[in-house]
Amino acid sequence: MNTLYSIVFTLTVLAGVLWGLVGLGGFLGRNLNIVSMITRTHTVLEYVIYVVFGIAAVVYVWISSRQ
């Protein structure tokens, strides 16, 4: 369980930083969406990455609520 917790915690923090950059980019009038920059035109891959981040966040909350 400790390994799973570490993985989902890392993914959740990474997702938070990435969404923070998207929001900051909105204020600055720039595109700071790192996931979009990495995947380029592969929008399906981008959506898969966001779904993985979402699942990681749900699992993180679930694990945290059981401790």
N, CA, C and O atoms as a GROMACS GRO file, in nm:
protein
  268
    1MET      N    1   0.083  -0.119   0.000
    1MET     CA    2   0.000   0.000   0.000
    1MET      C    3   0.087   0.126   0.000
    1MET      O    4   0.048   0.228  -0.056
    2ASN      N    5   0.204   0.118   0.062
    2ASN     CA    6   0.292   0.232   0.069
    2ASN      C    7   0.342   0.274  -0.070
    2ASN      O    8   0.354   0.394  -0.098
    3THR      N    9   0.370   0.177  -0.156
    3THR     CA   10   0.414   0.208  -0.292
    3THR      C   11   0.302   0.274  -0.371
    3THR      O   12   0.325   0.372  -0.441
    4LEU      N   13   0.181   0.220  -0.360
    4LEU     CA   14   0.066   0.278  -0.428
    4LEU      C   15   0.043   0.421  -0.381
    4LEU      O   16   0.017   0.510  -0.462
    5TYR      N   17   0.053   0.443  -0.251
    5TYR     CA   18   0.036   0.577  -0.196
    5TYR      C   19   0.140   0.673  -0.254
    5TYR      O   20   0.106   0.786  -0.290
    6SER      N   21   0.264   0.629  -0.262
    6SER     CA   22   0.371   0.714  -0.316
    6SER      C   23   0.346   0.749  -0.462
    6SER      O   24   0.368   0.863  -0.504
    7ILE      N   25   0.300   0.652  -0.540
    7ILE     CA   26   0.274   0.675  -0.682
    7ILE      C   27   0.160   0.774  -0.701
    7ILE      O   28   0.173   0.871  -0.776
    8VAL      N   29   0.047   0.750  -0.633
    8VAL     CA   30  -0.068   0.839  -0.652
    8VAL      C   31  -0.042   0.977  -0.593
    8VAL      O   32  -0.092   1.077  -0.644
    9PHE      N   33   0.035   0.983  -0.485
    9PHE     CA   34   0.071   1.114  -0.429
    9PHE      C   35   0.154   1.193  -0.529
    9PHE      O   36   0.128   1.311  -0.551
   10THR      N   37   0.253   1.129  -0.589
   10THR     CA   38   0.338   1.195  -0.687
   10THR      C   39   0.258   1.242  -0.808
   10THR      O   40   0.275   1.355  -0.854
   11LEU      N   41   0.170   1.156  -0.859
   11LEU     CA   42   0.087   1.193  -0.974
   11LEU      C   43  -0.007   1.308  -0.940
   11LEU      O   44  -0.029   1.397  -1.023
   12THR      N   45  -0.062   1.308  -0.819
   12THR     CA   46  -0.154   1.414  -0.778
   12THR      C   47  -0.081   1.547  -0.765
   12THR      O   48  -0.134   1.650  -0.807
   13VAL      N   49   0.038   1.546  -0.708
   13VAL     CA   50   0.116   1.669  -0.696
   13VAL      C   51   0.155   1.719  -0.835
   13VAL      O   52   0.146   1.838  -0.863
   14LEU      N   53   0.198   1.629  -0.921
   14LEU     CA   54   0.235   1.666  -1.057
   14LEU      C   55   0.115   1.727  -1.130
   14LEU      O   56   0.129   1.829  -1.198
   15ALA      N   57  -0.001   1.666  -1.116
   15ALA     CA   58  -0.122   1.720  -1.181
   15ALA      C   59  -0.155   1.858  -1.127
   15ALA      O   60  -0.193   1.947  -1.203
   16GLY      N   61  -0.140   1.877  -0.997
   16GLY     CA   62  -0.166   2.009  -0.939
   16GLY      C   63  -0.074   2.116  -0.993
   16GLY      O   64  -0.117   2.227  -1.023
   17VAL      N   65   0.054   2.082  -1.007
   17VAL     CA   66   0.150   2.177  -1.063
   17VAL      C   67   0.116   2.208  -1.209
   17VAL      O   68   0.121   2.324  -1.252
   18LEU      N   69   0.082   2.105  -1.284
   18LEU     CA   70   0.049   2.127  -1.426
   18LEU      C   71  -0.076   2.213  -1.442
   18LEU      O   72  -0.079   2.302  -1.526
   19TRP      N   73  -0.179   2.187  -1.361
   19TRP     CA   74  -0.300   2.270  -1.370
   19TRP      C   75  -0.272   2.411  -1.320
   19TRP      O   76  -0.333   2.507  -1.368
   20GLY      N   77  -0.182   2.426  -1.223
   20GLY     CA   78  -0.141   2.559  -1.178
   20GLY      C   79  -0.075   2.638  -1.291
   20GLY      O   80  -0.098   2.758  -1.306
   21LEU      N   81   0.007   2.568  -1.370
   21LEU     CA   82   0.071   2.633  -1.485
   21LEU      C   83  -0.032   2.673  -1.591
   21LEU      O   84  -0.020   2.778  -1.653
   22VAL      N   85  -0.134   2.590  -1.610
   22VAL     CA   86  -0.241   2.624  -1.706
   22VAL      C   87  -0.312   2.751  -1.659
   22VAL      O   88  -0.339   2.841  -1.739
   23GLY      N   89  -0.343   2.758  -1.531
   23GLY     CA   90  -0.409   2.878  -1.477
   23GLY      C   91  -0.321   3.001  -1.485
   23GLY      O   92  -0.368   3.109  -1.521
   24LEU      N   93  -0.194   2.986  -1.451
   24LEU     CA   94  -0.101   3.098  -1.460
   24LEU      C   95  -0.087   3.145  -1.604
   24LEU      O   96  -0.081   3.265  -1.631
   25GLY      N   97  -0.082   3.050  -1.695
   25GLY     CA   98  -0.076   3.086  -1.837
   25GLY      C   99  -0.198   3.164  -1.882
   25GLY      O  100  -0.187   3.253  -1.966
   26GLY      N  101  -0.314   3.131  -1.825
   26GLY     CA  102  -0.436   3.205  -1.858
   26GLY      C  103  -0.426   3.351  -1.815
   26GLY      O  104  -0.471   3.440  -1.887
   27PHE      N  105  -0.366   3.375  -1.698
   27PHE     CA  106  -0.349   3.512  -1.651
   27PHE      C  107  -0.244   3.587  -1.732
   27PHE      O  108  -0.255   3.708  -1.754
   28LEU      N  109  -0.142   3.514  -1.777
   28LEU     CA  110  -0.034   3.578  -1.852
   28LEU      C  111  -0.059   3.585  -2.002
   28LEU      O  112   0.019   3.645  -2.076
   29GLY      N  113  -0.168   3.522  -2.047
   29GLY     CA  114  -0.198   3.522  -2.189
   29GLY      C  115  -0.108   3.430  -2.270
   29GLY      O  116  -0.084   3.453  -2.388
   30ARG      N  117  -0.057   3.326  -2.205
   30ARG     CA  118   0.033   3.231  -2.271
   30ARG      C  119  -0.020   3.090  -2.250
   30ARG      O  120  -0.096   3.065  -2.157
   31ASN      N  121   0.022   3.000  -2.336
   31ASN     CA  122  -0.014   2.859  -2.322
   31ASN      C  123   0.097   2.789  -2.245
   31ASN      O  124   0.203   2.762  -2.301
   32LEU      N  125   0.073   2.760  -2.118
   32LEU     CA  126   0.170   2.690  -2.035
   32LEU      C  127   0.126   2.547  -2.005
   32LEU      O  128   0.166   2.489  -1.904
   33ASN      N  129   0.043   2.490  -2.093
   33ASN     CA  130  -0.004   2.354  -2.076
   33ASN      C  131   0.106   2.258  -2.119
   33ASN      O  132   0.122   2.229  -2.238
   34ILE      N  133   0.182   2.209  -2.022
   34ILE     CA  134   0.298   2.124  -2.050
   34ILE      C  135   0.255   1.992  -2.114
   34ILE      O  136   0.323   1.942  -2.203
   35VAL      N  137   0.142   1.937  -2.069
   35VAL     CA  138   0.094   1.810  -2.127
   35VAL      C  139   0.065   1.828  -2.275
   35VAL      O  140   0.100   1.742  -2.356
   36SER      N  141   0.001   1.937  -2.310
   36SER     CA  142  -0.028   1.966  -2.450
   36SER      C  143   0.100   1.985  -2.531
   36SER      O  144   0.108   1.943  -2.646
   37MET      N  145   0.198   2.049  -2.470
   37MET     CA  146   0.326   2.071  -2.538
   37MET      C  147   0.399   1.938  -2.562
   37MET      O  148   0.461   1.920  -2.666
   38ILE      N  149   0.392   1.848  -2.466
   38ILE     CA  150   0.461   1.720  -2.478
   38ILE      C  151   0.393   1.631  -2.581
   38ILE      O  152   0.460   1.568  -2.663
   39THR      N  153   0.260   1.625  -2.576
   39THR     CA  154   0.187   1.534  -2.666
   39THR      C  155   0.166   1.593  -2.804
   39THR      O  156   0.128   1.521  -2.897
   40ARG      N  157   0.189   1.721  -2.819
   40ARG     CA  158   0.172   1.793  -2.946
   40ARG      C  159   0.032   1.775  -3.001
   40ARG      O  160  -0.063   1.830  -2.943
   41THR      N  161   0.014   1.703  -3.109
   41THR     CA  162  -0.119   1.691  -3.170
   41THR      C  163  -0.190   1.562  -3.132
   41THR      O  164  -0.296   1.533  -3.186
   42HIS      N  165  -0.134   1.487  -3.041
   42HIS     CA  166  -0.196   1.361  -2.998
   42HIS      C  167  -0.295   1.389  -2.885
   42HIS      O  168  -0.264   1.366  -2.768
   43THR      N  169  -0.413   1.439  -2.922
   43THR     CA  170  -0.509   1.478  -2.819
   43THR      C  171  -0.560   1.359  -2.739
   43THR      O  172  -0.591   1.373  -2.621
   44VAL      N  173  -0.569   1.240  -2.801
   44VAL     CA  174  -0.615   1.123  -2.726
   44VAL      C  175  -0.515   1.091  -2.616
   44VAL      O  176  -0.556   1.059  -2.504
   45LEU      N  177  -0.387   1.100  -2.645
   45LEU     CA  178  -0.284   1.076  -2.544
   45LEU      C  179  -0.293   1.179  -2.432
   45LEU      O  180  -0.275   1.146  -2.315
   46GLU      N  181  -0.321   1.302  -2.468
   46GLU     CA  182  -0.338   1.408  -2.367
   46GLU      C  183  -0.455   1.375  -2.276
   46GLU      O  184  -0.445   1.390  -2.154
   47TYR      N  185  -0.566   1.332  -2.333
   47TYR     CA  186  -0.682   1.296  -2.252
   47TYR      C  187  -0.653   1.176  -2.162
   47TYR      O  188  -0.698   1.172  -2.048
   48VAL      N  189  -0.578   1.081  -2.212
   48VAL     CA  190  -0.541   0.964  -2.131
   48VAL      C  191  -0.457   1.009  -2.011
   48VAL      O  192  -0.478   0.961  -1.899
   49ILE      N  193  -0.364   1.100  -2.034
   49ILE     CA  194  -0.281   1.150  -1.924
   49ILE      C  195  -0.368   1.219  -1.819
   49ILE      O  196  -0.349   1.198  -1.699
   50TYR      N  197  -0.463   1.301  -1.863
   50TYR     CA  198  -0.551   1.368  -1.767
   50TYR      C  199  -0.640   1.270  -1.692
   50TYR      O  200  -0.667   1.289  -1.574
   51VAL      N  201  -0.686   1.165  -1.759
   51VAL     CA  202  -0.766   1.063  -1.691
   51VAL      C  203  -0.682   0.990  -1.586
   51VAL      O  204  -0.731   0.963  -1.476
   52VAL      N  205  -0.557   0.960  -1.618
   52VAL     CA  206  -0.467   0.896  -1.521
   52VAL      C  207  -0.448   0.987  -1.400
   52VAL      O  208  -0.450   0.939  -1.286
   53PHE      N  209  -0.430   1.117  -1.423
   53PHE     CA  210  -0.417   1.212  -1.312
   53PHE      C  211  -0.545   1.213  -1.228
   53PHE      O  212  -0.538   1.216  -1.105
   54GLY      N  213  -0.660   1.211  -1.293
   54GLY     CA  214  -0.787   1.210  -1.220
   54GLY      C  215  -0.805   1.085  -1.137
   54GLY      O  216  -0.848   1.092  -1.021
   55ILE      N  217  -0.773   0.970  -1.194
   55ILE     CA  218  -0.783   0.843  -1.120
   55ILE      C  219  -0.687   0.845  -1.001
   55ILE      O  220  -0.722   0.801  -0.892
   56ALA      N  221  -0.566   0.895  -1.023
   56ALA     CA  222  -0.468   0.904  -0.915
   56ALA      C  223  -0.519   0.990  -0.801
   56ALA      O  224  -0.500   0.957  -0.684
   57ALA      N  225  -0.585   1.101  -0.834
   57ALA     CA  226  -0.639   1.189  -0.730
   57ALA      C  227  -0.749   1.119  -0.650
   57ALA      O  228  -0.754   1.132  -0.528
   58VAL      N  229  -0.837   1.046  -0.720
   58VAL     CA  230  -0.945   0.974  -0.650
   58VAL      C  231  -0.887   0.866  -0.560
   58VAL      O  232  -0.931   0.850  -0.446
   59VAL      N  233  -0.790   0.792  -0.609
   59VAL     CA  234  -0.726   0.687  -0.529
   59VAL      C  235  -0.653   0.748  -0.411
   59VAL      O  236  -0.656   0.692  -0.301
   60TYR      N  237  -0.588   0.860  -0.431
   60TYR     CA  238  -0.518   0.928  -0.321
   60TYR      C  239  -0.615   0.969  -0.211
   60TYR      O  240  -0.588   0.948  -0.093
   61VAL      N  241  -0.729   1.027  -0.249
   61VAL     CA  242  -0.829   1.064  -0.150
   61VAL      C  243  -0.883   0.941  -0.080
   61VAL      O  244  -0.903   0.943   0.041
   62TRP      N  245  -0.906   0.834  -0.154
   62TRP     CA  246  -0.959   0.711  -0.095
   62TRP      C  247  -0.859   0.652   0.005
   62TRP      O  248  -0.898   0.612   0.115
   63ILE      N  249  -0.732   0.646  -0.032
   63ILE     CA  250  -0.630   0.591   0.058
   63ILE      C  251  -0.616   0.682   0.181
   63ILE      O  252  -0.605   0.633   0.293
   64SER      N  253  -0.616   0.811   0.159
   64SER     CA  254  -0.599   0.905   0.271
   64SER      C  255  -0.715   0.897   0.369
   64SER      O  256  -0.696   0.916   0.489
   65SER      N  257  -0.834   0.870   0.320
   65SER     CA  258  -0.950   0.865   0.409
   65SER      C  259  -0.953   0.736   0.491
   65SER      O  260  -1.023   0.730   0.592
   66ARG      N  261  -0.879   0.636   0.451
   66ARG     CA  262  -0.878   0.508   0.523
   66ARG      C  263  -0.771   0.504   0.632
   66ARG      O  264  -0.769   0.411   0.712
   67GLN      N  265  -0.682   0.603   0.636
   67GLN     CA  266  -0.573   0.601   0.734
   67GLN      C  267  -0.613   0.669   0.862
   67GLN      O  268  -0.533   0.676   0.955
   0.00000   0.00000   0.00000
